[in-house]
Amino acid sequence: MNLSDFVIESSDAETVEALQSALYKGLRDLCGVKYYIFGLETDHPHIGMKATHGLLTNYPQEWLTVFIKQKYGPLDAVVKYGLTSYGPFTWEDIPTDYFSSKRSRGWQRDNCEAYKVFGVCTPMRAPFGQIGGMGASNDSGKERMHAHHISTFNILSQQFYVRFLDICGAKNKHRKNLPHLTPREKDVMAWVARGKTNEEISDILSLSSNYVREIVSGVMTKYNAVNRVSAVLTAIFLGEIDVGELTERSFIKRRGARK
C-alpha cells in the first residue's frame, strides 16, 4: 500500500472496522510498525463518546490485561505528554520528569516490553477542542524509526482521526448543532482573543470581573473547550468573533452607536 492507496481506502471506508483495516495496512507498509493503539484522550460529546484509552488497538491481549490490572491509565506518560504536544513524538522525546514516581517507572518498564522498546505517538485535535491520540511501535527491537516514517505516521493518524469522526457522525452533527454566541459573549471573547485578562475586560465593558469569568466559563462549556485559548480558537474558526482592528476606542465608539 502507498500513501494514495491509504487515502482512497480510508476515505471510502464506511465502518470503523474497514477504517482500522486501512490503518493497519498503511502503518505496516509505509511506517514499518506492527502495533497501534488509538484513544480519545478527552470526552467527545458530539459523537456521544467518553475519553477512552485504547479504544481501538491490535496490541497483544496480555499487555492490555497488565495495563488494566496495574491501573496504569493515569500514569501513561504518552497521554500526559501528548496533551501538551502539537505533533508526533517518540518515547525518547518524553521528559524524564514524566517518570518521576516508582509506579510511573514501572509503567515505563512494562510498556517498553510491549512496545518492543521504541514507540511513536501523535496527538490529534478536533475543531471543538477534543483530543485524540495514536500510538504505534515498530517490530524490530531497538531500531529507531526514520524521520520520514514518523512524519508518514502522523499523516496516517490525522487522516484516520478525521474519518473516524466522520463515520461516528461528528461531521453532520457539527453542521446541525453549531453553538452560537450571544452578542455579550462575542464582545467578551473578542477581548479574550486580544489577550486581555478578566479584570481588564471588566473595565473595558463596564462589567464585574465575576460576570466576565462566568461568560468565559459558559463559552468554554458551549464549545467543550479545555481552556480559554481553545474556546477563542473555536469561536474564530466558526466565525463567531472577528478581532480585526478591535481597540478599546473602536469598541466604545461601536457601543455608543448601539445606543
VENNORQUI-V808667 format. One record per pair of residues at least 4 apart in sequence whose ideal C-beta (glycine too) atoms are under 8 Angstrom apart, sorted by the first residue. I is the first residue (numbers start at 1). GAP is how many residues later the second one is. If there is no record, write none. Layout:
i: <I;I>
gap: <GAP;GAP>
//
This chain:
i: <1;1;1;1;1;1;1;1;2;2;2;3;3;3;3;3;4;5;6;6;6;6;6;6;6;7;7;8;9;9;9;9;9;10;10;10;10;10;10;10;11;12;13;13;13;13;13;13;14;14;15;15;16;16;16;16;16;17;18;19;19;19;19;19;20;20;21;22;22;23;23;23;23;23;24;24;24;25;26;26;26;27;27;27;27;27;27;27;28;28;28;30;30;30;31;31;31;31;31;31;31;31;32;32;32;32;32;33;33;33;33;33;33;33;34;34;34;35;35;35;35;35;35;35;35;35;35;36;36;36;36;36;36;37;37;37;37;37;37;37;38;38;38;38;38;38;38;38;38;38;39;39;39;39;39;39;39;39;39;40;40;40;40;40;40;40;40;40;40;41;41;41;41;41;41;41;41;41;42;42;42;42;42;43;43;43;43;43;44;44;44;44;44;44;44;44;44;45;45;46;46;46;46;46;46;46;47;47;47;47;47;48;49;49;53;53;53;54;54;54;57;59;59;59;60;60;61;62;63;63;63;63;64;65;66;66;66;66;67;67;67;70;70;70;71;72;72;72;72;75;75;75;75;76;76;77;77;77;77;77;77;77;78;78;78;78;78;78;78;78;79;79;80;80;81;81;81;81;81;81;81;82;82;82;82;82;82;83;83;85;85;86;87;87;87;88;88;88;88;88;88;88;88;89;89;89;89;89;90;90;90;90;90;90;90;91;91;91;91;91;91;94;94;96;98;99;99;99;99;100;101;102;103;104;105;106;107;108;109;110;111;111;112;114;115;115;116;116;116;116;116;117;117;118;118;118;118;118;118;119;119;119;120;120;120;120;120;120;121;121;121;121;122;122;122;122;122;122;123;123;123;124;124;124;124;124;124;124;125;125;125;125;126;126;126;126;126;126;127;127;127;127;128;128;128;128;128;129;129;129;129;129;129;129;129;130;131;132;132;134;134;134;134;136;138;138;145;145;145;146;147;148;149;150;151;152;153;154;155;156;157;158;159;160;161;162;163;164;165;165;166;166;169;170;171;172;173;174;178;179;179;179;180;181;181;181;181;181;181;181;181;182;183;184;184;185;185;185;185;186;186;186;186;187;187;187;188;188;188;188;188;188;188;188;189;189;189;189;189;189;189;189;189;190;190;190;190;190;191;191;191;191;191;191;192;192;192;192;192;192;193;193;193;193;193;194;194;196;196;196;197;198;198;198;198;198;199;199;200;201;201;201;201;202;202;202;202;202;202;204;204;205;205;207;207;208;209;210;211;212;213;214;215;216;216;216;217;218;219;219;219;219;220;220;220;220;220;220;220;223;223;223;223;225;225;225;226;227;228;229;230;231;232;232;233;234;235;235;236;236;236;236;245;246;246;247;248;249;250;251;252;253;254;255>
gap: <4;5;8;24;25;27;28;29;4;27;28;4;23;27;149;152;4;4;4;16;19;20;24;150;153;4;152;4;4;9;12;13;16;9;12;13;16;149;150;153;152;6;5;6;8;9;150;154;4;153;4;152;4;40;148;151;152;4;4;4;141;144;145;148;4;36;4;4;138;4;13;15;133;137;4;12;34;4;4;5;130;4;6;7;9;109;126;129;4;5;6;119;122;126;105;107;114;118;119;121;122;125;106;107;108;113;117;87;103;104;105;106;112;120;103;104;105;22;23;24;25;79;80;81;101;102;104;21;22;23;98;99;100;17;19;20;22;97;98;99;16;17;18;19;94;95;96;97;122;126;12;13;14;15;16;17;40;93;94;4;9;10;11;12;15;90;91;92;93;10;12;38;41;42;82;90;91;92;9;87;88;89;184;6;7;8;87;181;4;5;6;7;82;86;88;121;126;4;179;82;84;124;127;128;131;178;118;121;122;123;126;120;6;119;20;23;26;5;10;13;7;4;5;55;4;54;4;4;4;47;50;51;4;4;4;6;44;48;5;6;43;36;37;40;4;4;35;38;39;26;28;29;32;4;31;4;17;21;22;27;30;31;4;13;16;33;41;43;55;57;4;54;4;18;4;8;12;13;14;17;40;7;39;40;41;49;51;40;48;4;38;37;35;36;67;32;33;34;62;63;65;66;69;4;5;31;32;33;28;29;30;31;54;55;60;21;24;27;28;29;30;4;5;4;6;5;6;8;9;4;4;4;4;4;4;4;4;4;4;4;4;8;5;23;4;22;21;22;23;24;25;24;25;19;20;24;25;26;27;16;17;18;15;16;17;25;30;33;12;13;14;15;11;12;31;32;35;36;8;9;10;7;8;9;10;33;34;37;4;5;6;7;4;5;6;35;39;44;47;107;110;111;46;95;96;97;106;94;95;96;97;101;102;104;105;94;95;29;32;19;23;26;27;17;5;7;4;5;8;4;4;4;4;4;4;4;4;4;4;4;4;4;4;4;4;4;4;4;5;6;4;5;4;4;4;4;4;4;60;43;44;59;60;4;5;8;38;41;54;59;60;4;4;4;31;4;30;33;34;4;49;54;55;4;18;64;4;13;17;19;24;27;28;31;4;26;27;30;42;43;46;51;52;4;51;52;53;56;5;9;10;13;14;55;4;9;24;36;39;40;39;42;43;48;50;49;52;4;5;8;4;4;11;14;15;18;4;10;4;4;6;8;11;4;5;6;7;9;10;44;47;7;46;4;5;4;4;4;4;4;4;4;4;4;12;15;4;4;4;6;12;16;4;5;6;7;8;10;11;7;8;11;12;5;6;9;4;4;4;4;4;4;4;9;4;4;5;6;4;5;6;7;5;4;5;4;4;4;4;4;4;4;4;4>
//
